[in-house]
Amino acid sequence: MLVEKIMTKNIVNIDSNLSVLDACKKFVSNNVGSLVVRNNGILVGIITERDIIKEIILVNGDPKKIKVMDIMSTNIKTVHALAPVEKAATIMKENNIKKLPVILNNEIVGIVTETDLSRTIHTFSNAIDELSQFYEDSKENIEKIMDDWGNILIGLRNFKKLPEEEKPIEID
């Protein structure tokens, strides 16, 4: 399965010069857990709810005064939209991140989250169950087909050439 099939396409952007309070309002109004940070339209980072907890709440920072650029993550990892889902999961695991921007033609076209990945488990599990059942069903059918082919081959081996006078007459 490809990343583009499971990614969340609703990407919410925020300007790097806005306040963390503005970011919080965007989180709530768009019901998202991360925002893509841009400066003059160029991707410069990502900010998550976790960033706000660590960098503002736990240190008693003022969300009205602190700018998004001050707490955003700038070392952004991405995955290509046409990469397998397993690639996204690997990147997220290796980098201990929960949200991964998805790119296509040098543009962010979506984001893969842990929630998106967890939803695919059900799909994969169903596919494995279906493949297992298909294998079991096919095994019985293959055995029957092989028996039938075996009988045909035995029949061909035992075929005796008809004498000339017993050959059917062809009519044009």
C-alpha positions in Angstrom: 0.0 0.0 0.0 1.3 3.5 -0.9 1.6 6.4 1.5 -0.8 8.5 -0.7 -3.6 6.0 0.1 -3.4 6.5 3.9 -2.2 10.1 4.3 -4.3 12.9 5.7 -4.7 15.4 2.9 -5.8 18.3 5.1 -2.7 20.2 5.7 -3.0 23.3 7.8 -0.2 25.9 7.4 0.8 28.7 9.8 3.2 31.6 9.2 6.4 31.3 11.3 6.0 34.9 12.6 2.7 34.2 14.3 2.4 33.6 18.0 2.1 30.2 19.6 -1.4 31.3 20.7 -2.3 31.7 17.1 -1.0 28.2 16.5 -3.2 26.9 19.3 -6.2 28.5 17.8 -5.5 26.8 14.5 -5.0 23.4 16.2 -8.5 23.7 17.7 -10.4 25.3 14.8 -9.0 22.7 12.3 -9.0 19.8 14.7 -5.3 18.9 13.9 -2.3 18.0 15.9 0.4 19.6 13.7 0.8 22.6 11.6 3.2 23.1 8.6 5.2 26.2 9.2 6.0 28.5 6.3 7.9 31.7 5.9 7.0 33.7 2.8 5.3 30.5 1.5 8.4 28.4 1.9 8.4 25.4 4.2 10.6 26.1 7.2 9.3 23.7 9.9 6.5 21.9 11.7 4.9 22.6 15.0 3.0 20.0 17.0 1.0 20.0 20.2 3.9 18.3 21.9 6.2 21.2 21.0 3.8 23.6 22.7 3.6 21.4 25.8 7.4 21.0 26.1 8.4 24.6 25.1 5.6 26.7 26.5 3.5 25.0 29.1 6.2 23.1 31.0 8.4 26.2 31.2 5.6 28.7 31.8 6.2 30.5 28.5 3.8 33.1 27.2 2.1 31.8 24.1 1.1 35.4 23.2 4.7 36.6 23.0 6.6 33.5 21.8 6.5 33.0 18.0 6.0 29.7 16.2 9.5 30.0 14.7 10.9 29.9 18.3 9.6 26.4 19.1 9.0 24.7 15.7 11.0 21.7 14.6 13.2 22.5 11.7 14.8 19.2 11.0 11.9 18.0 9.0 11.7 14.4 7.8 9.4 13.7 4.8 8.3 10.7 2.8 7.3 10.5 -0.8 3.6 10.0 -1.6 4.4 7.0 -3.8 6.5 5.3 -1.1 5.2 2.1 0.6 3.5 2.7 3.9 6.3 0.6 5.6 8.8 3.3 4.5 6.8 6.0 6.4 6.5 3.7 9.5 10.3 3.1 9.4 11.1 6.9 9.1 8.7 7.7 12.0 10.1 4.9 14.2 13.8 5.7 13.5 13.2 9.4 14.2 10.7 9.1 17.0 8.1 11.3 15.3 4.4 11.0 15.2 3.7 13.2 12.2 5.4 12.9 8.8 4.9 15.3 5.9 4.3 13.7 2.5 5.8 15.2 -0.6 5.0 14.9 -4.3 6.7 17.0 -7.0 8.5 19.0 -4.2 5.2 20.0 -2.6 3.7 18.9 0.7 0.5 17.1 -0.3 -0.4 15.4 3.0 0.8 14.2 6.3 1.0 10.7 7.7 0.3 10.3 11.4 0.4 7.4 13.8 -3.3 7.4 13.6 -3.2 6.9 9.8 -0.7 4.0 10.3 -2.9 2.4 13.0 -5.9 2.4 10.6 -3.9 0.5 8.0 -3.3 -2.4 10.5 -7.0 -3.4 10.2 -6.7 -3.3 6.4 -3.5 -5.4 6.4 -5.0 -7.8 8.9 -8.1 -8.3 6.7 -5.9 -8.8 3.6 -3.9 -11.4 5.3 -7.0 -13.2 6.4 -8.4 -13.1 2.9 -5.1 -14.4 1.4 -5.0 -17.2 3.9 -8.6 -18.3 3.1 -7.8 -18.0 -0.7 -4.7 -20.2 -0.1 -6.8 -22.8 1.7 -9.5 -22.8 -0.9 -7.0 -22.8 -3.8 -5.1 -25.8 -2.3 -8.2 -27.9 -2.6 -9.0 -26.7 -6.1 -5.4 -27.1 -7.2 -5.4 -30.7 -6.0 -8.6 -31.4 -8.0 -7.2 -29.6 -11.1 -3.9 -31.6 -10.8 -5.9 -34.9 -10.5 -8.0 -33.9 -13.6 -4.8 -33.0 -15.6 -3.2 -36.2 -14.4 -6.2 -38.2 -15.8 -6.0 -36.3 -19.1 -2.2 -37.0 -19.4 -2.7 -40.7 -18.6 -5.5 -40.8 -21.2 -3.2 -39.2 -23.8 -0.4 -41.7 -22.9 -2.8 -44.6 -23.3 -4.2 -43.2 -26.6 -3.8 -45.8 -29.4 -3.6 -44.7 -33.0 -6.7 -45.7 -34.9 -6.1 -47.9 -37.9 -6.5 -46.1 -41.2 -9.9 -47.6 -41.9 -11.2 -46.5 -38.5 -10.2 -42.8 -38.9 -13.2 -40.6 -39.2 -14.0 -39.4 -42.7 -13.6 -35.7 -43.2 -16.4 -34.0 -45.2 -15.8 -30.6 -46.7 
